[in-house]
């Protein structure tokens, strides 16, 4: 679960390009890069469905998203 103050949403949401699984990671990275601090609060989370194919597709999407974001920030600042 992720919770953001409205000021961070207003400042960073328009810069997020991904609308899939990588969305939250991109949002967090852009917020941190904009100078906002990220605080982690532990919580319990239970995933009822375990599907190994989904895990691999999530890993692939996350990797592609990280590479794309890295290139975008490198060339556009």
FENCOR-V828548 format. One record per run of one state. SS is the DSSP state (H for helix, E for strand, C for the rest). FROM is the first residue (numbers start at 1). LEN is the number of residues. If there is no record, write none. Layout:
ss	from	len
SS	FROM	LEN
SS	FROM	LEN
//
This chain:
ss	from	len
C	1	5
H	6	10
C	16	7
H	23	11
C	34	18
H	52	25
C	77	1
//
